[in-house]
């Protein structure tokens, strides 16, 4: 088993407080059977669009998805109106915690549920997980 899991963050330590797609960075961890390791820090694209474009715009979902190419799971405190579009490509996990370290533990202890959702393909649902 190997999963690439992206955590939305503004500071590299805490999950960002806005919708995960608004994070400044994504810290990508590789989860294997016995460990997890940080493999990459990706800068999120700054959405270059009309200031009147609202959350939920399909172009915003495409821009964020392009940054997360190759990732299996996205973890954040909350997701916005683009969640249905994002679910088609990723397992989306709402982590009821503040730090990336705590979110890693949540993912590790729920890895079977996450894999189950991943295997559902475009019919997957988001998961809300607590410590």
N, C-alpha and C positions, 0 to 999 in steps of 0.2 A: 504494500500500500504506500502510495506517495501522493501527496496533495500539495499544491501551491496555494497558500492562503495569504490574502492581502488585508492589512489592517490600515484603515484610514486614520491619519494623524497629522497634526500641525506641528508638533514638537518632537516627534520620535519616541516619546515616552507614554503619552496619553492618547486615547482615542479622541478624535475631534468631536466637538460638541454639536456641530451642524450636521446636515445630511452627509452621509459618507462620501458622496460624489463631490462635495465641496471641500474635502480635505486637501491640504497643500501637498501631502505626500502619501504614498502607499508603501508600507514596509512589507515586503513579501518574504514569507517564511516557507521553507520546505518541511512538511510534516512527513515523517516516515514511521515505520512500525515502532521504533524505540526512541525517537528524538525529534526535535524541531530546531531548525537553524535559520537565521536571517541570511537570505541569499541575495537580496537586492533592495535598494531604496529607489523608488520611482517618483519623480516629480509629477504631480497631476497637471494636466493641461489647464491653462487658464482659458476659460471659454470666451473666445473672441466673437462676441455677437452683439446684437442690438441690446442696449440696456433694458429695453422693455420686455425682453424674453424672460419668461417666468420659469420657476422650477417645473420640471415635468416636460420640458421641451425635448423632442426626440433627438435633436442635434446635440444636446447636452449629454444624453445617454450614450450616443455614439462616440463622443469625444472621450468620455470617461472609460468606456469599454475598450477603446483603442489603447489607452495607457495600461490596461489590465490584461492585455493579450497573453494567453498561456496560463492565466490564473484560474483556479477551480472555485475558490471560495472568497467572498468579500465579507469582512467583519467590520461593523461600526455600531455606534450607539443608536443611530436611526437612519432610515432610508426615506427618500422623498417620493413624489408621485411617479417617478420613472421606475419604481420597483418592478412592475409587471414586465417592462422591457428588459431590465437587467437580469431578471430571473431566467430568461430564455438562454442566457449564456453562463450564468454563475449561480452557485448556491449562495444565498444571502443570509447572513447571520446577524441578528440584532443581539448584541452582547450587553447585558445589564450590568456593566462595570465601567470603571474609568480608565484603567491602565492597559497597555498592550500586554504586559506580563500576565495580568489577571485574565485577559481575553484569551491568551494562549492556553492557559489552564482550562478555561471553559471549552475551547475547541477540542483540546486533548480528551477531556472527560466525556465529550459528546460525539466523538469521531464516527461512531457507528451510525448515529442518526444523520450526520452530515453526509456520509457516504451513501446512505439510503436515498436522501434527497438528490444527490448528484446523479444517481442512476436513473432517476425519473425523467431526465432530459428536460424538455420544455414544459413538462407538466409539474415541475417542482414547485414547492411552496417555500416561503421564507421561514426561518426558525428564530424563535425568541428564546435565548438561553441565559440562565443566571448562574452565578458561582455556586 
